[in-house]
Amino acid sequence: MNCFQLVGSVLDELYDEIYSLHGDRTDQIIRDELINLSNNFGRLQFSNDIDYDNLATRFAYIYCYTTAHADIVYRLISGSMALTNLFNTQTVEVSCIGGGPGSDFLGILKFLALSSTDNIKRLRCFICDKEQAWRESWSDVDRKLSVPFSISTIFWELDVTETSKLPRQRQVFQADLFTMVYFLSELYYGREDARDFFEAMVQRAKPGALFLFIDNNSACFYDWLDNIAADGGLEVVEKREDYRFVVGWDEQAGDLERYNNKFQRNPKLKAHIAYRIYRKPEE
């Protein structure tokens, strides 16, 4: 499985939508949004003004970041016995918290497509995000891939800062694996408003559930979650800071050459991250 190729098909659909609205202005609109998105990411410790309801913003994110982040997920699952063993069963349920951009979902699919794990028959994935528009990008991935297991993709509208809706999240909290990929950094400015959600996630997760956290290599992003995990009694299976990542040789950015040439900007291929793998102890 090649994420760049799959992402390319998603981008083609998005590009056509944007072009139907803006015609010949499409490329300039996307170029501007690529710059805006990069600038906004540089200010996440102070504010978050990113509007993913905007088609061009979603295009910019998927084009620049989704494949690299998916490859990180794939690589970390492949290198972790705890995560690898999780998928050595017939049915696996995953809740991708803030997973609208698709990185978590695609990284898991890549692992399953390329690994020797052949026991799995069904992957049920909750893509949890407050921006409903992401739904359109990933709802038909099962038709674009040939895999020997069924894929159920459920988009779950979720704003982690709206704690009044916590009682409705029962299914989301029953996952075998919770993923948080570059979500804490986007949430950083309003993280205390989301504390109740994360504490509930840890408390209501079933025994044995795993949690995969990946984000920028900055203590301000991972210390907060480390404290919640410790207070909730989660075990640290693996943790690392200052991890420098390069997208694997099997992913070729040239698969998006048609867009590389348009926007004079290449997709992200390197990352400097921190990650955590936690487990909820068995009772």
Backbone torsions as a table, in degrees:
resi	resn	phi	psi	omega
1	MET	NA	131.5	179.0
2	ASN	-114.5	114.6	-176.3
3	CYS	-66.1	-38.0	-179.6
4	PHE	-59.4	-38.9	-179.8
5	GLN	-67.9	-43.2	178.2
6	LEU	-65.4	-43.8	177.2
7	VAL	-60.6	-37.8	178.3
8	GLY	-58.5	-40.3	179.5
9	SER	-67.2	-36.0	176.8
10	VAL	-67.5	-42.4	178.7
11	LEU	-63.3	-38.7	178.9
12	ASP	-58.7	-42.2	179.6
13	GLU	-66.0	-43.3	178.5
14	LEU	-64.3	-42.5	-178.9
15	TYR	-60.0	-42.8	179.4
16	ASP	-62.0	-38.3	177.7
17	GLU	-64.2	-45.5	-179.2
18	ILE	-64.4	-41.2	-179.6
19	TYR	-64.2	-35.9	179.1
20	SER	-64.2	-24.1	179.4
21	LEU	-92.2	-35.3	-169.1
22	HIS	-121.1	-7.0	176.6
23	GLY	56.2	-131.5	-174.9
24	ASP	-66.7	-11.8	177.6
25	ARG	-82.8	-4.2	-172.0
26	THR	-56.4	-50.1	-175.0
27	ASP	-63.1	-39.9	179.6
28	GLN	-68.1	-37.8	178.1
29	ILE	-62.2	-42.4	179.4
30	ILE	-69.2	-40.5	177.1
31	ARG	-58.0	-44.6	179.7
32	ASP	-62.3	-39.4	-177.3
33	GLU	-72.5	-30.9	174.2
34	LEU	-60.6	-41.9	178.2
35	ILE	-68.1	-45.2	-179.4
36	ASN	-60.4	-42.6	-178.2
37	LEU	-64.2	-44.6	178.2
38	SER	-60.7	-43.1	179.2
39	ASN	-64.2	-41.8	-179.9
40	ASN	-64.2	-38.3	178.5
41	PHE	-63.9	-29.1	177.9
42	GLY	-73.2	-11.0	-177.8
43	ARG	-114.1	14.2	-171.0
44	LEU	-63.6	-24.4	178.7
45	GLN	-71.6	-13.5	-175.2
46	PHE	-118.0	-25.9	-179.8
47	SER	-168.3	165.4	174.4
48	ASN	-139.0	104.9	-177.5
49	ASP	-110.7	22.1	-176.1
50	ILE	-80.8	129.2	-178.6
51	ASP	-113.2	98.3	-177.9
52	TYR	-79.9	-1.1	171.9
53	ASP	-70.8	-20.0	179.4
54	ASN	-76.5	124.3	-179.0
55	LEU	-56.8	-43.2	-177.8
56	ALA	-66.5	-33.2	177.3
57	THR	-66.7	-43.2	178.5
58	ARG	-65.2	-40.6	176.6
59	PHE	-59.0	-47.4	-177.1
60	ALA	-60.7	-42.4	-178.9
61	TYR	-66.2	-49.8	-177.7
62	ILE	-61.4	-42.6	-179.4
63	TYR	-62.2	-46.8	-173.1
64	CYS	-81.5	-38.7	-162.9
65	TYR	-120.3	-29.5	-167.4
66	THR	-61.1	-43.5	-177.5
67	THR	-65.4	-45.0	179.8
68	ALA	-60.5	-45.3	-178.8
69	HIS	-67.0	-37.3	176.6
70	ALA	-64.1	-38.7	-179.6
71	ASP	-67.7	-33.6	174.7
72	ILE	-62.8	-45.8	178.4
73	VAL	-58.6	-48.0	179.0
74	TYR	-56.6	-46.3	-176.1
75	ARG	-67.3	-40.3	-178.6
76	LEU	-70.5	-38.7	176.1
77	ILE	-63.2	-44.5	-178.0
78	SER	-61.3	-31.6	-176.4
79	GLY	-93.9	1.8	-177.4
80	SER	-114.6	119.6	178.6
81	MET	-63.2	-37.9	-179.4
82	ALA	-62.0	-45.9	-179.5
83	LEU	-71.8	-40.7	179.2
84	THR	-60.7	-44.4	-179.7
85	ASN	-64.7	-28.8	179.3
86	LEU	-58.3	-33.5	-176.7
87	PHE	-91.5	6.3	178.7
88	ASN	-92.5	52.1	-179.5
89	THR	-149.4	172.1	-172.0
90	GLN	-75.9	-38.3	-177.4
91	THR	-130.0	131.3	177.8
92	VAL	-128.2	133.9	176.3
93	GLU	-114.3	132.4	-177.6
94	VAL	-127.1	136.7	171.7
95	SER	-111.6	114.2	-180.0
96	CYS	-94.8	99.6	-175.0
97	ILE	-80.4	120.2	-172.3
98	GLY	69.9	28.9	-171.1
99	GLY	-92.1	16.2	-178.6
100	GLY	-53.0	-40.1	-179.5
101	PRO	-66.6	-10.3	171.4
102	GLY	91.7	-3.7	-175.0
103	SER	-60.9	-46.6	-178.0
104	ASP	-60.9	-51.3	-176.7
105	PHE	-59.2	-48.4	-178.1
106	LEU	-68.3	-36.3	178.0
107	GLY	-63.3	-39.8	177.3
108	ILE	-66.5	-44.2	179.0
109	LEU	-61.1	-39.9	179.6
110	LYS	-63.9	-43.2	178.4
111	PHE	-59.3	-46.6	-177.7
112	LEU	-67.0	-35.0	-178.9
113	ALA	-71.7	-30.8	-173.4
114	LEU	-105.8	-9.7	-177.1
115	SER	-87.7	171.9	178.4
116	SER	-91.1	6.6	177.9
117	THR	-70.5	113.1	-176.0
118	ASP	-121.2	10.1	179.4
119	ASN	-82.3	-25.5	-173.7
120	ILE	-68.6	134.2	178.6
121	LYS	-112.9	-23.4	-176.3
122	ARG	-149.8	130.3	172.0
123	LEU	-111.4	121.6	178.0
124	ARG	-113.3	116.3	-170.8
125	CYS	-122.0	118.8	172.4
126	PHE	-90.6	114.5	174.8
127	ILE	-95.2	105.7	-170.7
128	CYS	-102.6	117.0	-177.8
129	ASP	-159.3	148.6	180.0
130	LYS	-78.9	-17.3	179.7
131	GLU	-92.3	105.7	-176.3
132	GLN	-64.2	-24.9	-174.2
133	ALA	-62.3	-23.1	177.6
134	TRP	-61.9	-24.1	-177.3
135	ARG	-52.0	-40.2	-174.8
136	GLU	-64.0	-26.9	-175.3
137	SER	-75.9	-31.2	-169.1
138	TRP	-119.9	2.0	-175.0
139	SER	-68.8	-22.6	-176.0
140	ASP	-117.4	22.8	-179.6
141	VAL	-59.2	-34.2	-178.2
142	ASP	-61.6	-26.2	178.9
143	ARG	-82.8	-15.4	-178.5
144	LYS	-96.4	-8.6	-177.5
145	LEU	-120.8	149.8	173.5
146	SER	-112.6	102.0	-179.2
147	VAL	-131.8	151.1	-175.7
148	PRO	-85.1	31.2	177.1
149	PHE	-148.7	159.7	-179.4
150	SER	-86.4	147.0	179.9
151	ILE	-119.6	121.2	173.2
152	SER	-110.0	116.1	-180.0
153	THR	-108.4	114.8	-179.6
154	ILE	-114.1	116.5	176.1
155	PHE	-85.4	124.3	-176.3
156	TRP	-116.4	110.8	179.3
157	GLU	-66.3	118.6	-172.6
158	LEU	-144.3	118.9	169.9
159	ASP	-109.5	108.3	-172.6
160	VAL	-68.8	-9.9	178.4
161	THR	-90.3	-6.8	179.5
162	GLU	-96.6	83.2	-173.3
163	THR	-70.6	-16.4	178.6
164	SER	-65.7	-19.7	-178.7
165	LYS	-94.8	3.9	-178.0
166	LEU	-55.9	-39.7	-179.4
167	PRO	-60.1	-18.8	-178.0
168	ARG	-86.1	-3.6	-170.6
169	GLN	-95.9	26.7	-173.0
170	ARG	-55.7	-48.4	-176.6
171	GLN	-64.4	-39.8	-179.5
172	VAL	-59.9	-36.3	-176.7
173	PHE	-80.4	-3.4	-178.2
174	GLN	-97.8	14.9	-176.9
175	ALA	-68.7	156.7	171.2
176	ASP	-80.1	-27.4	-178.5
177	LEU	-141.6	133.0	173.0
178	PHE	-110.4	130.2	177.5
179	THR	-117.4	145.2	176.8
180	MET	-139.6	98.5	-173.1
181	VAL	-111.2	109.2	-177.8
182	TYR	53.9	31.5	179.3
183	PHE	-94.1	-39.3	-177.8
184	LEU	-63.5	-34.3	179.3
185	SER	-66.9	-39.0	178.1
186	GLU	-70.8	-27.2	-178.3
187	LEU	-88.7	-8.8	-166.7
188	TYR	-51.4	-46.2	-173.9
189	TYR	-61.4	-33.2	-179.6
190	GLY	-115.0	29.3	-170.7
191	ARG	-63.0	-34.8	-178.5
192	GLU	-66.5	-27.1	175.8
193	ASP	-68.3	-19.0	-179.3
194	ALA	-100.6	0.5	-176.1
195	ARG	-57.3	-43.5	-178.4
196	ASP	-59.2	-38.0	179.7
197	PHE	-64.7	-49.0	-176.4
198	PHE	-66.5	-37.3	176.3
199	GLU	-65.6	-39.8	177.6
200	ALA	-66.3	-38.4	178.8
201	MET	-58.9	-46.4	179.9
202	VAL	-66.2	-43.4	-176.6
203	GLN	-68.1	-40.5	-172.4
204	ARG	-92.4	-8.5	176.0
205	ALA	-62.3	149.1	-178.4
206	LYS	-78.8	154.0	177.2
207	PRO	-56.2	137.0	-179.2
208	GLY	91.2	-11.0	179.1
209	ALA	-62.5	146.2	178.8
210	LEU	-109.7	154.8	-179.9
211	PHE	-131.1	127.4	177.6
212	LEU	-116.4	118.3	179.3
213	PHE	-115.7	130.4	177.1
214	ILE	-136.0	132.5	178.0
215	ASP	-162.2	-178.3	177.6
216	ASN	-58.8	150.5	-178.3
217	ASN	-79.8	71.1	178.4
218	SER	-140.2	127.5	-175.5
219	ALA	-59.2	-28.5	-178.4
220	CYS	-64.0	-23.3	179.3
221	PHE	-88.9	-38.1	-174.9
222	TYR	-95.8	-23.6	-179.3
223	ASP	-61.4	-40.0	-177.9
224	TRP	-60.4	-46.8	-179.9
225	LEU	-71.1	-36.2	176.5
226	ASP	-56.3	-41.2	-179.2
227	ASN	-66.9	-42.1	178.3
228	ILE	-64.7	-42.0	179.1
229	ALA	-62.2	-43.7	-179.3
230	ALA	-65.8	-45.1	179.6
231	ASP	-62.9	-31.2	-179.5
232	GLY	-86.3	0.8	175.9
233	GLY	81.1	17.5	178.5
234	LEU	-72.6	144.1	174.6
235	GLU	-86.4	141.3	174.6
236	VAL	-88.5	111.4	177.7
237	VAL	-81.3	-41.7	-179.8
238	GLU	-158.3	141.8	176.3
239	LYS	-147.4	146.4	179.1
240	ARG	-157.7	140.4	169.7
241	GLU	-115.9	169.3	175.7
242	ASP	56.8	41.2	179.4
243	TYR	-96.6	119.3	-178.8
244	ARG	-101.2	126.4	-170.4
245	PHE	-120.5	141.0	173.1
246	VAL	-126.4	133.4	-179.7
247	VAL	-56.3	139.4	-175.3
248	GLY	-63.6	158.4	-177.8
249	TRP	-62.1	-24.3	-177.3
250	ASP	-74.4	-13.6	176.6
251	GLU	-99.2	119.1	-176.3
252	GLN	-110.7	111.9	179.6
253	ALA	-60.4	-20.6	177.7
254	GLY	-61.8	-17.2	176.0
255	ASP	-65.5	-16.3	176.3
256	LEU	-110.7	24.9	-174.6
257	GLU	-56.9	-34.4	-180.0
258	ARG	-59.5	-30.0	178.3
259	TYR	-94.0	-32.7	176.1
260	ASN	-55.1	-43.0	-178.2
261	ASN	-69.8	-36.5	-179.2
262	LYS	-65.1	-42.3	-168.3
263	PHE	-107.5	-0.3	-179.6
264	GLN	48.8	40.0	179.8
265	ARG	-148.5	130.5	-179.2
266	ASN	-94.7	153.3	175.3
267	PRO	-63.4	156.4	177.2
268	LYS	-61.4	133.1	178.9
269	LEU	-124.2	-10.3	-178.7
270	LYS	-131.1	155.8	178.2
271	ALA	-151.4	151.1	176.0
272	HIS	-120.9	104.8	-166.1
273	ILE	-128.0	167.1	163.3
274	ALA	-120.7	148.1	176.0
275	TYR	-143.6	159.8	178.1
276	ARG	-139.2	143.9	166.9
277	ILE	-124.1	117.8	178.0
278	TYR	-111.7	159.8	172.9
279	ARG	-134.9	139.2	171.7
280	LYS	-82.6	125.5	-176.0
281	PRO	-60.2	148.3	173.6
282	GLU	-70.2	146.8	-179.3
283	GLU	-76.7	NA	NA
